[in-house]
Structures are given as structure tokens and as C-alpha cells.
Amino acid sequence: MSILKTYARLWTDNLDRALPLLAELTGAEPDLRLAFHSVELAAIGDFLVIAGPAEERAKYAHASATVVVEDLDALALTLKAADAIVTTPTTSGPTGRFLYARHADGAEVEYVEWTPEVIRRVIHR
């Protein structure tokens, strides 16, 4: 099991207002931009920007980071061996599969396994 990418999470009311500064700071355009339930997401550089009304963003605020892994099933075994608790079981999403886990120290992280197409587009450009 290996980590492919780690994103710091940024929270905003308006994605279109947030992205120009981040594009300037990172020197890049978003790798991903999509709607997910009642929020919008954009991955740009090492940031995952989560936009929408505060009450909708709050549904995802329990995780401190988003970590893209090569193999979510192998990760789940590693987490279990480390006494982590899966708080959201493996679920399909627009870019692949994800789960949320709380580590034994209390940190909670979203782990994502991207589809091969997304990996090619973002990691292996």
C-alpha cells in the first residue's frame, strides 16, 4: 500500500472565487473539479478545495486531510492493524472509492483510491 498524493483541505463559500488565487500560488490549474452531493470540490496543487454552504461543508470537516492511496483494501488492513476505526465504510465516488478512518491518536482522514483514468490524468501526466 502506498500513498500517491496528499491534499490539505481548504474550505470556502465559493469555489470560483477561491481558485484564481490558488492557481496563481500553485502555478497550476485544477486537476479535478466536480460536484459531490451538496458541495463542489477542486483539486489544485496540493489543495483540495471544498466549497458550498457552511452547513454542507460541515459534513466533511471531521477529516483533516485527503490522502490518495494505491490500494484501499490494503490500506483498510493496515488501519485495522493499527487500531484505527473506519468511520465511513468504503463507498464509491465520482473519482473511485473512499473511506474515512479515525486513527488511534484521534486524527481522522479521508482515504481515496482513484480510478486508473484519474491516476493517469493527475499523477502520471
Disulfide bonds with the S-S distance in Angstrom:
none
